[in-house]
Amino acid sequence: MLLSYQVKSDHRLPAWKPSEKSLWKVEEFVELDIFSYGLNSKWITGVEKKQVVWSFHRCSKEDNLVKIGEDHRKFSSNGIVNLGFAKFTSDNNNCWHGYPIDPTTDNIPSGILAIWRDTLGKKITSRINQGKFKL
Amino acid sequence: MSFIKVSLEGDFLEVFLYSGILFTVDTKGLLTTCNFKELIENYMVKNNFKNSNILKKYILNENKVKQTYLGENIELNIDKDFINKNCTFNSVPLNVWPTDLDIKSNTVYISSERGVDIIPFEWKVNSISFPKEIKNIWDDTKVFNLSTGSWGRTILAAGKEGAIEIFNIYDKYYNNVINDFYQKPTPKIIANGTWLECDWGYSKILVLKNFNEQKAFLFENTAKQDTLNEMREEKNEKYEQSLEELIMDLDKDPKYINLTDSFIVQYSINNGEIIGLDNSGDRYKYNISNNSWVLKKKIHNNCFFEGNFEMKFISSGIVMERNEVIYIDKMNNIDEIENDFIKWRVFPRSKNYINHMVIVKDSVVDVYAF
């Protein structure tokens, strides 16, 4: 089945609602690039129609993790949570969409973290697992 | 600042010291045990180590005494080959990265994205043996941190799902006593919010933490495990009534202790008491009966921290983490210990390792005695 990707308006201004969703802070083409990076790298969990692609964006020059979104829903006294990871799911027509996630809320499976360890390092991946990673 | 440090080579995520055994979980999700005492003794013999008595006294602390090391720093580096050749191993594949690990009453508790698993173990000569199956006692949420108490009661920091109280139905006393009762305690949320850490440690006080907030709760006293178990075995006529009272006490929600709006910048549990620090490092004990902080020790350290930091007590001082750097406050001096680490742990409930800290690093684990 052919694969397609849809940029969802509820995770982007102006339709985005701060109390309900996370917000993409990268251009739409970067969102698609982040999805492709996760898909091509086979950072996939789940089976068949319930598959999830996990991904992140790295600055190739500085070789570091880049902020891709914001969450305004949690830790109200702390203000905005910067997001560096994304989760992508598909519908019955194999049309994918995704959004930036906070790993303390959307758990990134440790099987994925074990793979990312080679790229992001043990310190970052372990802290993500413990809910202690801050971007 | 004096310390003894034993560095063990390995790709670990978790480390725990318990009665002479070193429990580790590596990045492949393999829980492994190693006879720590045997490893240290073999290393000293094979390397003709000159400070062997000091090392044994402070690192192994078989006399189980509170002590502070004041001598010259001693450091040991034990590589993977030596560990593999000189350590009795026993392992269990967890197939998951743990978020936390606790050991109580010969049972390993492991929190992870799977919830909470337990592995009861038995002692063998120089080693322990694990059962074939891991038991799951909670699978509703990912658990970031856990803390074990009496009667199998276990508190979970479950992220956005809040702090949850569950019971380990495989616990010896739960099985012997509570299982007799028709209405058993059930899991419940004891604090809403997002909680990533919980600290309970054999006391009535529970401290919950997240990135920028901490809250304290007071639990009801409960009957002593051994006492009620003996009453049951003796078929004491008051057993039924005592059991009913226990269930009622276990069922009561912990009371929130309002410690906010004070000059205390951070607090933690030490020997069952809430100990707080002000911005100059002076130590205060919280008096629960009249809701006030009482000065315990004047420090007035000029370089003390303000704001949010992690702190835990060991017998000779306070271990603190701020901005991803670990410090120790020992003899009223604050020294940096480590700035490149995965996680760290102290053992406030232990008798042998009350003065120890373990730091998991990229390819090594450092075991400190201060």
Interface residues (C-beta under 8 A of the other chain):
Chain A: K74 F75 S77 N78 T104 T105 N107 P109 S110 L113 A114 R117 G121 K122 K123 S126 R127 N129 Q130 G131 K132 K134
Chain B: D11 L13 T27 K28 G29 V96 W97 T99 D100 S112 E113 K142 F144 N145 G159 K160 T194 L196 N210 F211 N212 E213 D340 F341 I342 K343 D362
